[in-house]
Amino acid sequence: MDQDKLLKKIAKLESMCDQLQAEMRYLDQLLVEVGFEEGLKTLKAAAIELIDKKKHP
């Protein structure tokens, strides 16, 4: 790839990263609003706990 194509690829990846970060922040906010005290962190902990309970009833 030449430099111009690489720069375009970098710009596209940076844009995708920005979009994903914005979506993650929004999802985190929504989770806090519906009762997950620390957003994604709390959701992940709850999911892990449920999985563990299924594995070890």
N, C-alpha and C positions, 0 to 999 in steps of 0.2 A: 504494500500500500504506500502511496505517496503521502507526503506530509499533509496536503490539503484534505485528503480522505480521512486521515487519522484525526485531524482537528475537528472535522464534522462528526466523526464517531464519538469523540470526547464530549462535544457539545450535546449530542443526543443523550449520551449516558448521564451527563450532569443534569439535564432536564428531567430524565426519568427518575433520578435519585431525588431531586427536589419534589417531584410529584408524590413519590412514595413517602417521603418524610412528612409532607403535608397531610397525606391520608392517615399516617400513623398518629400524628398529633390530634387529628380530628377524631379518630377512633378512640384514642386515649381519653379525650374530653367527654365523648359520649358515654364511655364506660364509667367514668367518675359520676356523671349525671344520673346514671341508672343504679348507682350504689356500690360500684367497685371502688373502694376508697382510694387506691393508688392506680386506678386505670388498668392498663395492660399488665402491669406487674401482678396485681391482685388477681386478674382473670387467669393468668398463667398458673399462679399458685393454686387457684381453685380447680383448674383443669387437671393439674398434676395430682392433687388430692383425690379427685374423683377416679382417676385412672388407677391410682394405688389401691383405693377401696375396692374396685372391680377385680383387681389382681389378687388381693388378699382379703377376702370377705370375712 
